[in-house]
């Protein structure tokens, strides 16, 4: 037998096995329909973790040693599809809810900080010509949106140099707000001071900790006292408050934006001092309700898995098999042994394939929530 003939023969065997598997899968799903009926009549929960683990253990008992991982993955997928079938039969959404899109077309925009902050720049870019309201802390922005004081909130969630802003991820989970948009802002930090001051006059610099982290190379070797404040624009305000008729105010400076200098009557003493000229910060827009449309290109989800080997891999494999790319995954601890994951998917929840994959992933988790389905705005699209 030639290699080509042998290949054709083996493919014939594969086709036969595949057909048998398809028939058995259809039978399994039909039985799942009956199980859903019985569970409804007996008021039983759809998910039975103990039962699921026994089914997997039984399959592993008859599995070859070198195929145990694949066998477990197959059984978890079958169980997930079975639960999806049962939820569908019972008219339930299970661990997932897709609320109606109801984002207001107008309304105030809240951001953390004061005028001149990078969050203000992001807010004005995402929502031009609106009424902008300031809040002192990130949590205050979420509260303003939840209480109806603002239609939208804008917050930084990730920097290309220093990574994720964990507090915002935690607040997303606790707030019940939804992500409705995002934008990457080029962060070109400046050293700003009182009019007439020079770099040589500086003795103390104020900024947010991220501002200092982003300008380490510029700050290296300079014998300046670095004082942390809650926002780069607040740092500029602080320097402006020290302006007086004597030269003492010249020793104070801030790291912040050019707009922060303009707003506070300061001057730029050194431009573009950020270590990486491509440094960017990702800002998200939040609202009390989601906004789904055909232009959305990102779905953000949050979930927690069972505390077992391969649990996270099983969830992520669901997206891989559906051809959905992950652009970001972030973990946040919820206890000494448990983590909550935040994942960004290149998908649109209105697409049936993406929706099915998300539902299937949800069935593999102890907790699962869609945080938003939204598009990405351009900083140059003002």
SEDREN-729072 format. One line per field, with one value per residue (C-alpha): chain; residue number from 1; x, y, z. Coordinates in pm, 1 decimal. Each point is the difference from the previous one (the first is absolute). Example, Ala and Ser with C-alpha at 12.3 -4.5 7.8 and 13.67 -1.06 7.14 Angstrom:
keke: c(A_A)
fido: c(1_2)
xx: c(1230.0_137.0)
yy: c(-450.0_344.0)
zz: c(780.0_-66.0)
//
This chain:
keke: c(A_A_A_A_A_A_A_A_A_A_A_A_A_A_A_A_A_A_A_A_A_A_A_A_A_A_A_A_A_A_A_A_A_A_A_A_A_A_A_A_A_A_A_A_A_A_A_A_A_A_A_A_A_A_A_A_A_A_A_A_A_A_A_A_A_A_A_A_A_A_A_A_A_A_A_A_A_A_A_A_A_A_A_A_A_A_A_A_A_A_A_A_A_A_A_A_A_A_A_A_A_A_A_A_A_A_A_A_A_A_A_A_A_A_A_A_A_A_A_A_A_A_A_A_A_A_A_A_A_A_A_A_A_A_A_A_A_A_A_A_A_A_A_A_A_A_A_A_A_A_A_A_A_A_A_A_A_A_A_A_A_A_A_A_A_A_A_A_A_A_A_A_A_A_A_A_A_A_A_A_A_A_A_A_A_A_A_A_A_A_A_A_A_A_A_A_A_A_A_A_A_A_A_A_A_A_A_A_A_A_A_A_A_A_A_A_A_A_A_A_A_A_A_A_A_A_A_A_A_A_A_A_A_A_A_A_A_A_A_A_A_A_A_A_A_A_A_A_A_A_A_A_A_A_A_A_A_A_A_A_A_A_A_A_A_A_A_A_A_A_A_A_A_A_A_A_A_A_A_A_A_A_A_A_A_A_A_A_A_A_A_A_A_A_A_A_A_A_A_A_A_A_A_A_A_A_A_A_A_A_A_A_A_A_A_A_A_A_A_A_A_A_A_A_A_A_A_A_A_A_A_A_A_A_A_A_A_A_A_A_A_A_A_A_A_A_A_A_A_A_A_A_A_A_A_A_A_A_A_A_A_A_A_A_A_A_A_A_A_A_A_A_A_A_A_A_A_A_A_A_A_A)
fido: c(1_2_3_4_5_6_7_8_9_10_11_12_13_14_15_16_17_18_19_20_21_22_23_24_25_26_27_28_29_30_31_32_33_34_35_36_37_38_39_40_41_42_43_44_45_46_47_48_49_50_51_52_53_54_55_56_57_58_59_60_61_62_63_64_65_66_67_68_69_70_71_72_73_74_75_76_77_78_79_80_81_82_83_84_85_86_87_88_89_90_91_92_93_94_95_96_97_98_99_100_101_102_103_104_105_106_107_108_109_110_111_112_113_114_115_116_117_118_119_120_121_122_123_124_125_126_127_128_129_130_131_132_133_134_135_136_137_138_139_140_141_142_143_144_145_146_147_148_149_150_151_152_153_154_155_156_157_158_159_160_161_162_163_164_165_166_167_168_169_170_171_172_173_174_175_176_177_178_179_180_181_182_183_184_185_186_187_188_189_190_191_192_193_194_195_196_197_198_199_200_201_202_203_204_205_206_207_208_209_210_211_212_213_214_215_216_217_218_219_220_221_222_223_224_225_226_227_228_229_230_231_232_233_234_235_236_237_238_239_240_241_242_243_244_245_246_247_248_249_250_251_252_253_254_255_256_257_258_259_260_261_262_263_264_265_266_267_268_269_270_271_272_273_274_275_276_277_278_279_280_281_282_283_284_285_286_287_288_289_290_291_292_293_294_295_296_297_298_299_300_301_302_303_304_305_306_307_308_309_310_311_312_313_314_315_316_317_318_319_320_321_322_323_324_325_326_327_328_329_330_331_332_333_334_335_336_337_338_339_340_341_342_343_344_345_346_347_348_349_350_351_352_353_354_355_356_357_358_359_360_361_362_363_364_365_366_367_368_369_370_371_372_373_374_375_376_377_378_379_380_381_382)
xx: c(0.0_138.1_11.7_-281.4_-217.7_78.3_-96.2_-330.3_-73.3_74.4_-218.2_-278.4_29.5_-2.4_-315.1_-174.2_95.8_-102.8_-342.3_-45.6_101.7_-245.0_-286.1_93.2_23.2_-349.2_-128.2_176.5_-162.7_-343.1_48.9_100.6_-342.0_-165.0_227.1_-105.3_-365.7_60.3_206.2_-276.3_-270.9_213.4_132.1_360.1_293.4_142.9_359.6_115.5_377.0_41.4_-176.1_210.4_324.6_-116.5_-80.9_347.9_162.3_-185.1_123.1_357.2_-23.8_-26.9_240.9_353.7_253.9_133.0_-350.9_-136.8_29.1_-181.0_-266.5_-68.5_-23.6_-245.1_-222.1_-7.6_-104.0_-278.3_-122.3_2.3_-205.0_-240.4_-57.8_-50.9_-266.8_-169.7_6.8_-150.1_-274.2_-83.1_2.4_284.0_313.6_191.8_310.2_-32.3_-223.5_-18.9_-194.2_-151.3_215.5_-118.9_284.7_-116.7_95.5_77.3_95.9_289.6_336.7_181.6_374.9_244.1_221.7_-19.5_13.7_327.4_3.8_57.5_-346.1_-145.9_180.7_-140.2_-349.3_4.3_125.3_-258.6_-288.2_60.8_-200.6_-157.5_-39.3_300.4_-4.3_302.0_25.0_276.0_34.7_-61.4_-278.1_-171.2_-18.9_-178.7_-237.7_-80.9_-100.5_-200.0_-185.6_-85.5_213.9_189.1_-99.1_356.7_321.8_351.5_281.7_352.1_26.6_335.6_330.7_227.9_302.2_-122.6_-284.9_-349.1_-160.7_-129.7_-234.4_-206.5_-33.0_-120.4_-251.8_-134.7_-85.6_-167.1_-183.1_-235.5_98.9_76.5_284.4_-145.7_314.6_375.5_284.4_379.8_147.9_361.8_151.9_269.0_94.9_163.3_187.8_-202.9_74.2_-69.5_64.0_365.5_128.5_271.3_83.3_296.8_-231.7_-194.4_27.1_-334.2_-222.5_-362.2_-177.0_-210.2_211.6_-62.6_140.4_325.1_14.3_-42.5_284.9_269.6_272.7_-57.8_-5.6_309.0_293.4_-201.1_9.7_-368.9_-252.6_-279.6_-336.9_-289.9_-350.0_-322.4_2.9_241.4_-240.8_-25.7_380.6_-19.9_-263.0_228.1_289.9_-228.8_-115.8_360.6_50.1_81.0_209.7_328.4_222.3_-88.3_-277.1_251.3_130.6_-330.3_-99.1_-243.4_-5.2_-316.0_-154.5_41.4_-368.9_58.1_257.9_-236.1_-295.1_209.7_197.9_328.2_275.1_148.3_361.9_78.9_-213.1_-64.6_198.6_-169.9_250.7_-190.0_-127.5_-262.3_-134.4_-379.6_-279.4_-321.7_-311.9_-342.8_-341.0_-256.9_-377.9_-280.0_-129.0_182.6_19.6_9.5_14.7_146.6_314.0_121.4_327.7_73.5_-181.0_128.1_-89.7_78.7_-8.0_119.3_80.5_-5.3_316.1_141.8_276.3_-80.0_-316.7_118.8_137.5_-338.9_-176.9_258.2_-7.1_-368.5_87.1_290.0_-222.5_-248.0_279.8_-28.5_323.7_83.4_161.9_47.4_-33.2_38.5_-32.3_-98.6_17.6_-323.4_151.5_322.2_-89.2_-253.1_27.9_-242.6_91.5_-71.2_24.0_-39.4_-121.3_13.4_-367.3_-348.8_-267.5_-257.1_177.7_-166.6_329.1_161.9_-310.9_-6.1_370.5_-53.5_-294.4_202.4_291.3_-242.0_-116.7_357.9_26.2_-117.9_-74.0_-16.4_-101.3_6.2_145.4_-73.4_4.7_140.5_216.3_331.1_17.5_295.2_176.9_17.2_-371.6_-106.8)
yy: c(0.0_340.1_284.3_174.2_-312.7_-50.3_360.2_-41.8_-319.3_165.5_296.1_-243.0_-142.3_352.1_80.9_-308.4_82.3_365.0_-107.2_-231.3_280.4_241.5_-250.4_-63.5_373.6_53.1_-277.4_154.3_337.0_-161.6_-157.3_344.2_126.1_-271.3_80.5_365.4_-104.3_-215.3_268.5_252.8_-228.3_-86.2_354.6_-121.3_231.6_-27.4_-5.7_-292.1_38.3_-332.3_-185.7_175.8_-101.1_-362.9_-8.6_128.8_-243.1_-293.7_104.9_23.9_-353.3_-138.6_250.5_-79.5_164.5_228.6_116.6_94.2_375.5_-12.9_-229.0_236.8_294.9_-187.5_-98.5_352.3_129.7_-260.5_86.8_369.5_-60.1_-218.4_275.2_253.8_-228.1_-30.3_376.0_52.0_-253.7_166.0_349.4_109.1_204.7_-183.0_182.9_263.0_296.3_210.5_312.7_232.2_280.5_327.1_253.0_365.4_206.4_305.9_81.8_108.1_-174.8_-62.2_-48.9_-31.6_298.1_365.3_190.2_-74.8_-368.2_-262.5_-131.0_335.0_-24.9_-350.4_118.5_289.9_-228.3_-272.9_241.7_342.1_304.3_-149.3_115.9_-138.4_-62.1_-80.2_-253.1_-53.9_-377.7_-280.1_-137.9_340.2_-19.4_-336.3_139.0_303.5_-230.9_-238.2_286.9_171.9_306.3_-78.0_-198.6_-118.5_-37.4_-9.8_-179.4_-123.5_-378.7_-84.4_161.5_-138.5_40.1_-64.8_-244.5_-34.6_229.0_-260.9_227.7_73.4_-372.1_-63.9_285.1_-130.5_-327.0_163.0_285.6_-174.8_261.9_-93.1_93.6_182.3_131.4_28.0_213.2_-4.4_340.9_89.7_107.1_261.5_113.4_340.1_165.0_309.5_287.7_362.9_258.9_100.0_-309.4_-223.1_-366.5_107.1_168.4_-316.3_-163.1_-183.3_-166.9_-106.6_-268.6_-314.0_-314.0_-107.6_332.1_-65.5_-358.3_117.9_254.6_-194.0_69.3_375.3_2.0_-218.9_185.0_306.7_82.2_86.1_-94.4_-193.4_49.3_-223.4_142.0_-157.9_149.5_175.2_291.4_32.0_18.9_294.7_167.2_-40.8_169.6_283.9_53.6_70.4_282.9_330.3_310.0_-151.4_-261.8_-278.6_-136.6_-67.5_-302.8_-187.8_-189.0_-267.8_-281.2_20.4_97.1_317.5_70.7_-22.1_276.0_214.0_-43.3_103.0_286.4_-194.1_-47.6_-312.3_-25.2_-325.9_-166.6_-369.4_-134.9_-340.7_-285.0_-161.1_244.0_-262.6_-7.3_-23.3_-40.5_-185.1_170.7_-159.7_163.8_-146.2_31.8_-142.2_-202.3_-181.2_113.3_-267.1_78.9_-149.2_217.9_-142.6_-191.9_-87.5_-202.7_21.3_-279.6_-82.2_-350.4_-231.3_-365.6_-302.5_-49.4_-291.2_-70.9_109.6_195.3_324.9_-184.4_-163.2_337.0_157.6_-301.9_68.1_336.3_-149.9_-268.2_271.1_196.3_292.9_184.7_118.5_343.9_13.8_-214.6_137.6_-179.2_146.9_-193.8_-49.6_-225.1_-185.9_-273.4_156.9_247.7_193.4_40.0_288.8_-78.7_215.4_-185.0_112.8_-64.2_147.0_-137.6_48.1_-269.4_-336.0_-191.1_228.8_-8.6_-381.7_-14.2_243.4_-202.9_-321.9_161.6_120.6_-355.7_-94.8_268.8_48.0_363.6_176.9_353.0_204.1_343.0_155.0_-23.0_313.8_162.4_183.6_374.0_180.7_286.9_176.4_-30.3_314.3)
zz: c(0.0_-95.9_256.6_-186.3_9.8_369.3_74.6_-182.3_193.4_334.8_-91.8_-77.2_351.3_145.9_-197.0_136.2_358.8_-48.4_-129.3_300.1_235.2_-164.6_40.0_363.5_65.9_-141.8_227.3_299.3_-68.5_-35.3_341.4_131.2_-111.1_210.5_295.3_-22.4_15.8_308.3_172.8_-59.1_138.7_303.5_45.8_-26.8_-81.3_-350.8_124.4_213.6_46.5_177.0_-279.2_-264.7_169.6_24.6_-372.9_-80.2_244.7_-159.6_-344.6_126.5_137.4_-354.7_-156.7_-111.5_227.5_-275.2_-95.8_343.4_-51.8_-333.6_145.1_290.0_-237.6_-225.5_292.3_140.3_-343.2_-24.2_350.3_-86.0_-316.6_195.8_255.9_-277.0_-145.4_340.7_59.7_-343.9_66.2_329.4_-146.0_228.0_-64.6_270.5_116.3_-269.1_-62.7_-316.6_102.3_-253.3_-137.9_151.1_11.8_1.0_-302.0_211.1_356.9_217.5_1.3_328.6_33.0_288.4_70.0_-98.0_-331.9_-171.7_98.5_-266.9_88.8_-104.0_-332.5_-50.8_99.8_-244.9_-276.9_61.0_68.6_-160.6_105.4_311.6_356.4_191.2_374.9_214.9_280.2_254.1_-18.5_-253.0_220.6_-8.1_-380.0_20.0_262.5_-216.4_-286.1_220.1_168.7_-328.1_69.5_-321.4_-306.5_-53.7_192.7_-146.1_180.6_-76.7_8.9_-156.6_-92.7_-268.8_230.1_353.2_-66.5_142.5_256.3_241.4_192.8_-311.3_-77.7_355.6_-19.0_-330.7_167.5_302.8_-169.6_-247.1_-259.4_-361.5_-233.1_-301.5_-172.7_15.2_-132.4_13.1_84.5_-77.3_331.9_-63.9_349.3_53.9_283.7_82.4_238.4_75.7_-273.5_-18.2_185.2_-146.6_45.0_211.7_251.3_78.2_344.8_38.5_-261.3_44.3_-204.0_7.7_61.6_-359.9_-119.1_186.4_-130.3_-357.7_26.2_188.5_-254.5_9.7_381.8_41.4_155.2_92.8_369.2_21.0_262.9_-169.5_169.8_-100.3_-42.1_-125.2_-350.9_-239.4_-40.5_378.3_0.4_-239.3_218.7_298.8_-177.0_-113.7_357.2_101.4_-248.4_172.8_-53.0_121.2_-155.8_244.9_-220.9_-279.1_188.0_-43.4_-315.1_-111.8_-252.3_-206.2_-331.5_-202.1_62.2_376.3_-40.3_-206.8_237.9_300.9_-153.6_5.5_-258.2_-152.9_118.4_-181.9_-267.5_-65.2_293.0_-8.3_-28.6_-287.9_-265.5_-89.0_356.4_-4.5_252.1_-71.3_132.0_22.1_-3.3_239.3_19.8_212.8_-296.4_-282.8_-360.5_-271.5_-370.9_-316.4_13.2_333.8_-18.8_364.3_264.0_358.0_239.1_362.0_144.6_275.4_-55.4_224.3_205.7_-199.8_-247.5_-355.6_89.2_-160.7_-303.3_-57.1_-11.2_-230.1_-230.3_-59.2_-154.1_-196.5_-154.6_-101.6_-172.0_242.9_73.4_351.4_11.8_376.8_311.7_351.2_334.2_334.7_329.5_192.7_270.1_76.9_-251.4_-236.9_-284.7_-213.1_-365.6_-235.8_-371.1_-311.4_-309.2_-361.5_-61.7_-13.8_229.8_-276.8_-202.2_68.2_-10.3_255.9_216.8_-1.0_90.6_287.2_127.2_-21.8_187.0_267.4_59.2_93.8_270.8_355.4_-83.7_-337.1_-99.3_-319.4_81.4_-337.7_-378.4_-158.8_-265.5_7.9_-70.0_-154.2_174.9_-336.1_-69.8_180.2)
//
